[in-house]
Amino acid sequence: MVDEILLFSGGLDSLILYYYLEKPATIYFDLGHRYASKEVETVLQLAPETTIDHSFKLSSWERPDAHIPM
């Protein structure tokens, strides 16, 4: 059973919490946007045991400026 799970984006906030919480289980949701492959690469470098979930795709809503509304 997992006591803690961290939604891990690969950003500074996630990384700080990852170490503050003493490396809990982590999950990253691959949204399928234009920078997703770089994010996945970074996440796996920082927290190699991260579960990568590919079921939540939002790329069809991505605007030309790379923003996904809401």
N, C-alpha and C positions, 0 to 999 in steps of 0.2 A: 504494500500500500504506500502511496506517495503522500507525504505530509504537506509538502509545499511544491508548487509548480510556478515557474516564472515565464510569463509571456516575453520572449526574448527577441528583440528587434535587431540587435547588433549595435545599437546606439550607446551613447555614453551612460544614459540612465539605466539601461538594462545591464550593462557591464558592472556598474557600481553596485546595483542590487544583487547581481549574481555573486559577487564576492562578499557583500554584506550579509547575505543569507547563507553563506558558506556553501556555495555551488549546489543549489537545489536542482531538481529536474527542470528542464527547459523545453519550451516548444516555440516554434516559429511558424507562422502561417504565410506560405508563399502565395502572394496575391496575383502573381503572373504579370506584374507591371514591368516596364522596361528596365528597371534596375534590380529586379528580383534575383537574378543569377549572381550579381555582385554581393547582394545582401546575404544570400545563402552561403556563399563562399566565406564571407566575413564572420557570420554566425558560427559556422563550423570550425573556423580557426580559433575563435574565442571560447567556444563551449562545444567541444567535439561530440558530446553525447546528446546534443539537441535533437529532438524529434522535429522533422520537417513535414508539415501537413500541406498537401497540395489540393485540398478539396474546396478551398474558398477563393475562387478566382474573381477578381474585380477588374481585370485588364480591359474589358469591353467598355468600361466607364471612364477609363483614363483619358484625360484631356491632353492636347498637344503640349501643354506646359508641365506635364507629368503629374498633375494634381488629380487625385481620385476624390470626387465630392463626397461629403458626409463621412 
